[in-house]
Amino acid sequence: MVLRRVVVTGLGALTPIGNTIEEYWNGLINGVSGAAPITYYDPSKFRTHFACELKNFNVENFIDRKEARKMDRYAQYAVVASDEAVQDAAFDLEKLDKDRVGVIWGSGIGGLETFQIEVLNFAAGDGTPKFNPFFIPKMIADIACGHISIKYGFRGPNFATVSACASSTNAIIDAFNYIRLGHADVMVTGGSEAAVTIAGMGGFNAMHALSTRNDDPKTASRPMDKGRDGFVLGEGAGALILEEYEHAIARGATIYCEIGGGGMSADAYHITAPHPEGLGAKNVMLNCLRDAGLKPTDVDGVNMHGTSTPLGDLAESKAIEHVFGEHAYTMNLNSTKSMTGHLLGAAGAIETISSILSIKYGIIPPTINHFTDDENINSKLNFTFNVAQKREMNVLMSNTFGFGGHNACVLVKRLDYKL
């Protein structure tokens, strides 16, 4: 069968460095760090005292207070970011065939704060089971896509993807496939996360996964730097409107780019550590290229998973050299997690958005907080350290890897790019 082409016609973002697409992009290209001391609770007894929280965000500016109270923060973020994307796509909702519009949304953890609150309240009581009737509907990881579909009446394919930090990239790939296989004309996709909580921070601290650079949070996320000591937890959401090409052309939509392909793989190695030689990372990029019908030399850059962990950054760097060979040294690599922190299940969405905007504006955002080269990472690789670089780009890839060995990669390309 002939696969249909899929393009991006709308974007939305709610991030630690900006609450709209415009603010997010300006934060990226200016190298702004979203890390700061935690405000949601007293972190003084925790190993890590900081995170990348949202700034100046009041959900009641977007969602009625009564309705917002029925949602965990991760679902609130999903609704707000997807609304920006739907508005950006400029649909005539009266004419849109809503049976052909679906929602596929990713979250690695879902309503963790809701679960935490309800269990702590029960534990503090006398054993009488007094739970909020919205406990389960607020907590479950699929409720965000339910809220989005209900808001607009979108009746197409609707489900959630959960693959830890690869969740929203898997959501994008699934949405891409549903359109190109003919099951939908439009998909709202992306991911959201709100794990900056007592349970979230405590759990990741117990794993020794987080940076503990409490004296200087803004420089704590330092991918590929010799002094990296773990990731910085972030929160927020990213939303994309994917649309069948002819459908978008017929309604005169503004098109950002084309989705070229998606790849998936498993490390099959360890529940949290990457394969030391980056085997899963290598395979996922090769699978993505194969799906897109492109050669390694067609790719101009990669938004790396780049979490600022000692093992992860090294393994991914090795994988990039293996996949791209000498061409790797001509590419721009970057990790926007150096600015946003790690949004877990929402990371793939906001990082794919970064790649899309890089193609649109001809700018690669920097990997900030680089101070000392790591002798184990090839210095010939251009990680776009500290300062954004201008460059015309046609093809970019975005990597996301999750606990459990889940790997996902999506490729975006300029609409008029020819093989």
Secondary structure as UniProt FT lines:
FT   STRAND          6..15
FT   TURN            16..17
FT   HELIX           21..29
FT   TURN            30..31
FT   STRAND          36..37
FT   TURN            44..45
FT   STRAND          50..52
FT   HELIX           59..61
FT   HELIX           65..68
FT   TURN            69..70
FT   HELIX           73..89
FT   TURN            93..95
FT   HELIX           98..100
FT   STRAND          101..106
FT   HELIX           112..123
FT   TURN            124..126
FT   TURN            133..134
FT   HELIX           135..139
FT   TURN            141..142
FT   HELIX           143..152
FT   STRAND          158..161
FT   HELIX           164..166
FT   HELIX           167..180
FT   TURN            181..182
FT   STRAND          186..193
FT   HELIX           198..206
FT   TURN            207..208
FT   TURN            214..215
FT   HELIX           217..219
FT   TURN            223..224
FT   TURN            226..227
FT   STRAND          233..234
FT   STRAND          236..244
FT   HELIX           245..250
FT   TURN            251..252
FT   STRAND          257..266
FT   TURN            276..277
FT   HELIX           279..292
FT   HELIX           296..298
FT   STRAND          301..303
FT   HELIX           310..324
FT   HELIX           325..330
FT   STRAND          332..334
FT   HELIX           337..340
FT   HELIX           344..346
FT   HELIX           347..361
FT   STRAND          363..364
FT   TURN            375..376
FT   TURN            379..380
FT   STRAND          389..390
FT   STRAND          395..402
FT   TURN            403..405
FT   STRAND          406..413
FT   TURN            415..416
//
